[in-house]
């Protein structure tokens, strides 16, 4: 038996200004989230991106083809109600940030990590006011509490829409610093993603590509780039 999918019931969509932002109307009926909350978006640009996804649906509604709608739903139905918990969870990445755990050998990998990752840590020290200290090996070594608190406050300052995007920027890259770097345009998103994959790229150079791993990484990259676009549309 095939899975039932909701059918398209509207002929056209419209972006409408409303209290607190913008919403989408389908033949005059306002779109709501899966939790039945009002779909109120912070910017017209985001609302237009969501409206285009609804317009692109044909006979059946396929959520897999609606990433901006899904992200907006997550911001409203989930992140908005769990803001402090999500912000704390992401802030915790700072104490075990990908960029801080360095190889002890071979020298070529040590040098590549230094060349690629040190500039991001330098950027964070200057722009975020937070200097994280790299260590050798994988054993956890805590960062300075005052530095982590400074980063935590900046994460908590994000609204629900930016925090929803920031969640993916951090969790997909494995780095709080790279999440901030992407959000604040330190470098192009593709470049930041490449930097986050340094260890995986090194392993592939030594042992060859694994087809399944390559496909999984490509899906994560698409999600990372989407998160960056969603973040930008939130402001």
C-alpha positions in Angstrom: 0.0 0.0 0.0 1.4 3.4 -1.0 1.8 6.1 1.7 -1.0 8.7 1.5 0.2 12.2 0.7 -1.8 15.4 1.0 -3.1 16.8 -2.3 -2.6 20.3 -3.7 -5.8 22.2 -3.0 -4.8 25.8 -4.0 -4.2 27.6 -7.3 -1.8 30.3 -6.1 0.1 31.6 -3.1 0.7 35.1 -1.8 3.1 36.7 0.7 1.1 38.8 3.2 2.4 41.3 5.8 1.0 40.5 9.3 1.8 41.3 12.9 5.3 40.2 13.6 6.4 39.6 10.0 5.0 37.9 7.0 2.9 34.9 6.3 1.8 32.8 3.3 -1.8 32.6 2.0 -3.0 29.8 -0.3 -6.1 31.1 -2.1 -6.6 33.4 0.9 -6.1 30.6 3.5 -3.1 31.2 5.8 -0.6 28.4 6.1 0.0 26.9 9.5 2.8 24.8 10.9 2.4 21.0 11.6 1.7 22.0 15.3 -1.1 24.4 14.0 0.8 27.5 14.9 0.7 30.6 12.7 3.4 30.5 10.1 4.9 34.0 10.7 8.2 34.6 9.1 10.6 37.3 10.1 11.5 38.7 6.6 9.8 39.1 3.2 12.7 37.3 1.6 12.1 34.2 3.7 8.4 34.3 3.1 9.0 34.5 -0.7 11.3 31.5 -0.5 8.7 29.6 1.4 5.9 30.7 -1.1 8.0 29.5 -4.0 8.2 26.0 -2.5 4.4 25.9 -2.1 3.9 27.1 -5.7 6.3 24.4 -6.9 4.2 21.6 -5.5 2.2 19.8 -8.2 -0.5 17.2 -7.5 0.8 16.1 -4.2 2.7 17.9 -1.4 6.2 16.6 -0.9 7.9 18.0 2.2 11.2 16.7 1.0 11.2 19.4 -1.7 10.3 22.2 0.8 13.5 22.8 2.9 12.7 26.4 3.7 9.2 25.5 4.9 10.6 22.7 7.0 13.2 25.0 8.6 10.6 27.6 9.4 8.3 25.0 10.9 11.2 23.8 13.1 12.0 27.3 14.3 8.4 27.9 15.2 7.3 24.5 16.5 10.5 23.4 18.2 13.3 26.0 18.7 11.0 28.8 19.8 9.7 26.6 22.7 13.1 25.2 23.6 15.3 28.1 22.9 17.4 28.0 26.1 18.0 24.2 25.8 19.0 24.4 22.1 21.3 27.4 22.8 23.0 25.6 25.7 23.4 22.4 23.6 25.1 24.3 20.8 27.2 26.4 23.2 28.7 23.1 24.6 30.4 22.5 21.3 32.8 25.2 22.2 34.4 23.2 25.0 35.2 20.3 22.6 35.4 22.2 19.3 36.6 20.3 16.2 39.2 23.0 15.5 40.9 22.5 18.9 41.8 18.8 18.7 44.9 18.3 16.6 46.8 15.3 15.3 50.0 14.2 16.9 51.3 12.7 13.6 52.1 12.7 10.7 53.7 16.1 10.3 51.9 16.8 7.0 48.5 16.5 8.7 49.6 18.6 11.7 50.7 21.3 9.3 47.5 21.2 7.3 45.4 21.5 10.5 47.5 24.4 11.6 47.2 26.1 8.2 43.5 25.6 7.8 42.2 25.8 11.4 44.4 28.4 13.1 43.0 31.3 11.0 39.5 30.4 12.2 40.5 30.4 15.8 42.3 33.8 15.2 39.1 35.2 13.6 37.0 34.0 16.6 39.5 35.7 19.0 39.2 39.0 17.2 35.5 39.0 16.1 33.8 37.0 18.9 36.2 37.9 21.7 36.8 34.3 22.4 40.3 32.6 22.1 40.0 28.8 22.1 43.3 26.9 22.7 44.2 23.9 20.5 45.5 20.8 22.1 47.3 17.6 20.8 45.4 14.4 20.7 41.7 13.6 21.4 41.6 13.7 25.2 39.3 16.4 26.4 40.9 19.5 27.9 38.4 22.2 29.0 38.6 25.7 27.7 38.6 28.8 29.9 35.1 29.2 31.5 35.1 33.0 30.8 35.7 32.3 27.1 32.9 29.7 26.9 30.5 32.1 28.7 31.3 34.8 26.1 30.4 32.4 23.3 27.3 31.1 25.2 25.9 34.6 25.5 26.3 35.2 21.8 24.4 31.9 21.0 21.6 32.8 23.4 21.2 36.2 21.6 20.1 34.5 18.4 16.3 34.5 17.8 14.5 31.2 17.0 14.9 31.4 13.3 18.6 32.2 13.3 19.1 29.6 16.1 17.4 26.9 14.0 19.8 27.6 11.2 22.8 27.9 13.6 21.9 24.4 14.9 22.7 22.9 11.6 25.7 25.1 10.9 27.3 23.9 14.2 26.1 20.3 14.3 27.0 19.5 10.7 30.4 21.1 10.9 31.2 19.8 14.4 32.4 23.3 15.4 30.9 26.2 17.2 33.5 28.5 15.8 32.8 27.4 12.2 29.1 27.8 12.8 29.7 31.4 13.8 32.2 31.8 11.0 29.6 30.8 8.4 26.8 32.9 10.0 29.0 36.0 10.1 30.6 35.5 6.6 34.2 34.9 7.6 34.6 33.0 4.3 32.3 31.6 1.7 30.1 28.7 3.0 31.7 26.2 0.6 35.1 27.0 2.0 34.0 26.7 5.6 32.4 23.4 4.8 35.7 22.2 3.2 37.6 23.3 6.3 35.3 21.3 8.5 36.0 18.2 6.5 39.8 18.4 6.7 40.3 15.1 8.6 37.9 13.2 6.3 39.6 14.6 3.3 43.0 13.5 4.7 41.8 10.0 5.2 40.3 9.8 1.7 43.7 10.9 0.3 45.5 8.1 2.2 43.0 5.3 1.7 40.7 6.3 -1.1 37.1 7.4 -1.2 34.2 5.3 0.3 31.2 5.8 -2.0 28.7 5.7 0.8 30.7 8.2 2.9 31.0 10.5 -0.1 27.2 10.4 -0.7 26.5 11.0 3.0 29.0 13.9 3.0 27.4 15.5 0.0 23.9 15.4 1.7 25.4 17.0 4.8 27.0 19.7 2.6 23.7 20.5 1.0 22.1 20.8 4.4 24.9 23.0 5.6 24.6 25.4 2.7 20.8 25.5 3.1 21.3 26.4 6.8 23.5 29.3 5.8 20.9 30.6 3.3 18.1 30.2 5.9 20.2 32.1 8.4 20.8 34.9 5.9 17.0 35.1 5.1 16.3 35.4 8.8 17.9 38.9 9.1 
